[in-house]
Amino acid sequence: MSREIDTTVDVAAGPTRVWEILTDFDAYPEWNPFIRRIAGGLTPGATLDAFMKPAGSRGMGFKPTVIAAEPNRELRWLGHLWVPGLFDGEHVFRIEEIAPGRCRLHHSESFKGILAPLLIRFLESSSRKGFEAMNQGFKARAERA
């Protein structure tokens, strides 16, 4: 059984600008209220080191693996709680150009694993709020002159 949180945000910026913001990990603390820290390479198989802080929580560190990094199109990683198959989250940022100089950022995560039915109830509300806050921070960053 899998569950998904799926959000979108439209921004007045082209795919190159959107990609630059998504992959400028050093700048995440300046605009991202959800993923407060992230570092690592952008090649499939690379391990990222991240810290996520949903509103009202202490936050948690995680070390997902990059599974796709297609410039100006998609960034995708897969994380696990302790061991693969227990509780896995595949985080996706997909860039869709909807008009010249305008993009829709699809921001989602699908959860699978033995503990997914139990944990998703606790995570869904705070994660969705975190995604939406991140999307708004992203939009403000992308549209800043």
Short mmCIF file of the C-alpha atoms (twelve columns), coordinates in Angstrom:
data_MODEL
# 
_entry.id   MODEL 
# 
loop_
_atom_site.group_PDB 
_atom_site.id 
_atom_site.type_symbol 
_atom_site.label_atom_id 
_atom_site.label_alt_id 
_atom_site.label_comp_id 
_atom_site.label_asym_id 
_atom_site.label_seq_id 
_atom_site.Cartn_x 
_atom_site.Cartn_y 
_atom_site.Cartn_z 
_atom_site.pdbx_PDB_model_num 
ATOM 1   C CA . MET A 1   0.000  0.000  0.000   1 
ATOM 2   C CA . SER A 2   1.294  3.431  -0.853  1 
ATOM 3   C CA . ARG A 3   0.086  6.924  -0.072  1 
ATOM 4   C CA . GLU A 4   1.016  10.132 -1.801  1 
ATOM 5   C CA . ILE A 5   1.122  13.794 -0.927  1 
ATOM 6   C CA . ASP A 6   0.908  15.823 -4.122  1 
ATOM 7   C CA . THR A 7   1.158  19.611 -4.353  1 
ATOM 8   C CA . THR A 8   1.847  22.169 -7.077  1 
ATOM 9   C CA . VAL A 9   2.816  25.797 -7.257  1 
ATOM 10  C CA . ASP A 10  2.908  28.066 -10.311 1 
ATOM 11  C CA . VAL A 11  5.822  30.477 -10.531 1 
ATOM 12  C CA . ALA A 12  6.736  33.343 -12.833 1 
ATOM 13  C CA . ALA A 13  10.120 31.858 -13.701 1 
ATOM 14  C CA . GLY A 14  11.535 29.664 -16.422 1 
ATOM 15  C CA . PRO A 15  12.794 26.094 -15.989 1 
ATOM 16  C CA . THR A 16  16.434 27.160 -15.652 1 
ATOM 17  C CA . ARG A 17  15.666 29.492 -12.724 1 
ATOM 18  C CA . VAL A 18  13.458 26.855 -11.072 1 
ATOM 19  C CA . TRP A 19  16.227 24.246 -11.385 1 
ATOM 20  C CA . GLU A 20  18.840 26.666 -10.003 1 
ATOM 21  C CA . ILE A 21  16.765 27.262 -6.869  1 
ATOM 22  C CA . LEU A 22  15.958 23.570 -6.340  1 
ATOM 23  C CA . THR A 23  19.600 22.568 -6.615  1 
ATOM 24  C CA . ASP A 24  21.181 25.462 -4.684  1 
ATOM 25  C CA . PHE A 25  21.173 23.457 -1.474  1 
ATOM 26  C CA . ASP A 26  23.342 25.999 0.376   1 
ATOM 27  C CA . ALA A 27  20.533 28.574 0.066   1 
ATOM 28  C CA . TYR A 28  17.709 26.361 1.425   1 
ATOM 29  C CA . PRO A 29  17.875 27.884 4.944   1 
ATOM 30  C CA . GLU A 30  17.177 31.322 3.399   1 
ATOM 31  C CA . TRP A 31  13.807 30.411 1.928   1 
ATOM 32  C CA . ASN A 32  12.763 26.861 2.825   1 
ATOM 33  C CA . PRO A 33  10.803 26.455 6.077   1 
ATOM 34  C CA . PHE A 34  10.421 22.679 5.595   1 
ATOM 35  C CA . ILE A 35  13.754 21.251 4.398   1 
ATOM 36  C CA . ARG A 36  16.029 23.327 6.579   1 
ATOM 37  C CA . ARG A 37  19.324 21.787 5.452   1 
ATOM 38  C CA . ILE A 38  20.428 19.626 2.551   1 
ATOM 39  C CA . ALA A 39  23.806 18.782 1.041   1 
ATOM 40  C CA . GLY A 40  25.246 16.311 -1.408  1 
ATOM 41  C CA . GLY A 41  25.733 15.548 -5.068  1 
ATOM 42  C CA . LEU A 42  23.175 15.626 -7.827  1 
ATOM 43  C CA . THR A 43  23.984 12.392 -9.601  1 
ATOM 44  C CA . PRO A 44  21.896 9.226  -9.419  1 
ATOM 45  C CA . GLY A 45  23.187 7.082  -6.571  1 
ATOM 46  C CA . ALA A 46  24.552 10.038 -4.575  1 
ATOM 47  C CA . THR A 47  23.577 10.245 -0.911  1 
ATOM 48  C CA . LEU A 48  22.137 13.494 0.386   1 
ATOM 49  C CA . ASP A 49  22.328 14.664 3.987   1 
ATOM 50  C CA . ALA A 50  19.179 16.557 4.933   1 
ATOM 51  C CA . PHE A 51  17.220 17.876 7.876   1 
ATOM 52  C CA . MET A 52  13.451 18.297 7.591   1 
ATOM 53  C CA . LYS A 53  11.375 20.212 10.119  1 
ATOM 54  C CA . PRO A 54  7.592  20.060 9.723   1 
ATOM 55  C CA . ALA A 55  5.754  22.769 11.654  1 
ATOM 56  C CA . GLY A 56  5.303  21.863 15.300  1 
ATOM 57  C CA . SER A 57  7.983  19.164 15.320  1 
ATOM 58  C CA . ARG A 58  11.590 18.897 16.389  1 
ATOM 59  C CA . GLY A 59  12.497 17.738 12.908  1 
ATOM 60  C CA . MET A 60  14.536 14.806 11.736  1 
ATOM 61  C CA . GLY A 61  17.648 14.116 9.754   1 
ATOM 62  C CA . PHE A 62  17.632 11.726 6.836   1 
ATOM 63  C CA . LYS A 63  20.008 10.495 4.155   1 
ATOM 64  C CA . PRO A 64  18.099 9.855  0.940   1 
ATOM 65  C CA . THR A 65  19.601 8.588  -2.308  1 
ATOM 66  C CA . VAL A 66  19.258 10.616 -5.508  1 
ATOM 67  C CA . ILE A 67  17.411 8.549  -8.105  1 
ATOM 68  C CA . ALA A 68  16.975 11.224 -10.809 1 
ATOM 69  C CA . ALA A 69  18.487 14.632 -11.458 1 
ATOM 70  C CA . GLU A 70  17.521 15.883 -14.917 1 
ATOM 71  C CA . PRO A 71  18.402 19.581 -15.220 1 
ATOM 72  C CA . ASN A 72  15.394 21.829 -15.758 1 
ATOM 73  C CA . ARG A 73  13.036 18.816 -15.523 1 
ATOM 74  C CA . GLU A 74  13.149 16.668 -12.391 1 
ATOM 75  C CA . LEU A 75  14.839 16.024 -9.064  1 
ATOM 76  C CA . ARG A 76  13.912 12.817 -7.249  1 
ATOM 77  C CA . TRP A 77  15.268 11.066 -4.165  1 
ATOM 78  C CA . LEU A 78  14.374 8.020  -2.081  1 
ATOM 79  C CA . GLY A 79  14.697 7.831  1.682   1 
ATOM 80  C CA . HIS A 80  14.134 5.031  4.162   1 
ATOM 81  C CA . LEU A 81  13.288 4.869  7.834   1 
ATOM 82  C CA . TRP A 82  15.974 2.567  9.259   1 
ATOM 83  C CA . VAL A 83  15.873 -0.134 6.551   1 
ATOM 84  C CA . PRO A 84  14.380 -0.274 3.029   1 
ATOM 85  C CA . GLY A 85  10.837 -1.602 2.948   1 
ATOM 86  C CA . LEU A 86  9.911  -0.521 6.457   1 
ATOM 87  C CA . PHE A 87  8.872  3.051  5.578   1 
ATOM 88  C CA . ASP A 88  10.149 4.510  2.314   1 
ATOM 89  C CA . GLY A 89  9.522  7.970  0.910   1 
ATOM 90  C CA . GLU A 90  10.168 8.970  -2.694  1 
ATOM 91  C CA . HIS A 91  10.336 12.757 -2.922  1 
ATOM 92  C CA . VAL A 92  9.801  14.328 -6.360  1 
ATOM 93  C CA . PHE A 93  10.185 17.808 -7.798  1 
ATOM 94  C CA . ARG A 94  9.023  17.931 -11.418 1 
ATOM 95  C CA . ILE A 95  9.267  21.127 -13.463 1 
ATOM 96  C CA . GLU A 96  6.596  21.770 -16.096 1 
ATOM 97  C CA . GLU A 97  6.920  24.816 -18.332 1 
ATOM 98  C CA . ILE A 98  3.363  26.122 -18.774 1 
ATOM 99  C CA . ALA A 99  4.224  29.258 -20.797 1 
ATOM 100 C CA . PRO A 100 7.390  31.159 -21.647 1 
ATOM 101 C CA . GLY A 101 8.827  32.345 -18.326 1 
ATOM 102 C CA . ARG A 102 6.223  30.410 -16.277 1 
ATOM 103 C CA . CYS A 103 6.502  27.000 -14.671 1 
ATOM 104 C CA . ARG A 104 4.453  24.710 -12.521 1 
ATOM 105 C CA . LEU A 105 6.478  22.935 -9.862  1 
ATOM 106 C CA . HIS A 106 4.989  19.556 -8.992  1 
ATOM 107 C CA . HIS A 107 6.147  18.672 -5.483  1 
ATOM 108 C CA . SER A 108 5.152  15.272 -4.168  1 
ATOM 109 C CA . GLU A 109 6.149  12.316 -2.045  1 
ATOM 110 C CA . SER A 110 4.900  8.757  -2.124  1 
ATOM 111 C CA . PHE A 111 5.190  6.571  0.946   1 
ATOM 112 C CA . LYS A 112 5.417  2.776  0.920   1 
ATOM 113 C CA . GLY A 113 6.435  0.014  3.276   1 
ATOM 114 C CA . ILE A 114 5.242  -2.093 6.149   1 
ATOM 115 C CA . LEU A 115 4.805  0.896  8.481   1 
ATOM 116 C CA . ALA A 116 3.330  3.250  5.853   1 
ATOM 117 C CA . PRO A 117 -0.343 2.688  6.815   1 
ATOM 118 C CA . LEU A 118 0.459  3.508  10.447  1 
ATOM 119 C CA . LEU A 119 2.898  6.387  10.035  1 
ATOM 120 C CA . ILE A 120 1.216  8.228  7.200   1 
ATOM 121 C CA . ARG A 121 -1.675 9.198  9.484   1 
ATOM 122 C CA . PHE A 122 0.784  11.037 11.710  1 
ATOM 123 C CA . LEU A 123 2.819  12.559 8.896   1 
ATOM 124 C CA . GLU A 124 0.251  13.465 6.279   1 
ATOM 125 C CA . SER A 125 -1.093 16.679 7.784   1 
ATOM 126 C CA . SER A 126 2.252  18.094 8.920   1 
ATOM 127 C CA . SER A 127 4.028  17.022 5.729   1 
ATOM 128 C CA . ARG A 128 1.348  18.552 3.495   1 
ATOM 129 C CA . LYS A 129 1.589  21.813 5.469   1 
ATOM 130 C CA . GLY A 130 5.369  21.634 5.154   1 
ATOM 131 C CA . PHE A 131 5.166  21.077 1.398   1 
ATOM 132 C CA . GLU A 132 2.782  24.002 1.002   1 
ATOM 133 C CA . ALA A 133 4.988  26.284 3.103   1 
ATOM 134 C CA . MET A 134 8.008  25.189 1.090   1 
ATOM 135 C CA . ASN A 135 6.121  25.850 -2.165  1 
ATOM 136 C CA . GLN A 136 5.257  29.384 -1.051  1 
ATOM 137 C CA . GLY A 137 8.862  30.051 -0.008  1 
ATOM 138 C CA . PHE A 138 10.009 28.661 -3.345  1 
ATOM 139 C CA . LYS A 139 7.576  30.882 -5.262  1 
ATOM 140 C CA . ALA A 140 8.735  33.998 -3.412  1 
ATOM 141 C CA . ARG A 141 12.373 33.100 -4.085  1 
ATOM 142 C CA . ALA A 142 11.781 32.331 -7.774  1 
ATOM 143 C CA . GLU A 143 9.836  35.524 -8.411  1 
ATOM 144 C CA . ARG A 144 12.205 37.811 -6.552  1 
ATOM 145 C CA . ALA A 145 13.986 40.133 -8.984  1 
# 
